[in-house]
Amino acid sequence: MEHRHNQPVTASEEDLPPIPAKRYFTIGEVSELCGVKPHVLRYWEQEFTQLKPVKRRGNRRFYQHHEVLLVRRIRELLYSQCFTISGARNRLEEELLQAAEGTPGKTLSIRQIRDELNAILRLLGKPPDSATLAPPAAVPPPSSPSPAAFSAPVTPELFPVAEEGAIED
């Protein structure tokens, strides 16, 4: 593991403000949310290929929620765990590979997802909709269909016959 030494101690993850529920964040907002100066964020964009904010009018950067989380993770690796830039880059790539492989223990069951969605609905003051978030009803196994179920009368309205001499595709 590659570490740096003699790095000044910075605010811990617990000291950072909560991330507001917004779609985009300016570089100034990300700087405040992550405790990192804007010029450092611009430098990290060059060093960490995963960090790609959207650029709009006049090359202004707009970060999405997942990128704010990524900046916090990079900050943790560099400042708290004393990784070098190269070491942090390697660790992030390892974490990405593990996530892509579906590392056991990080997946949620349908029941867990449903329970979390119901909890969110309760926080929003809305009762869970029993039709959409209730456990699925037990479905009886299908019985063997009779041969008559597969036969249907073929009528000319359903399958019109092409006129003689007409070209079919």
Summary of the structure (lengths in Angstrom):
residues: 169
radius of gyration: 27.8
end to end distance: 65.0
largest distance: 89.5
contacts: 330
relative contact order: 0.10
helix: 46%
strand: 7%
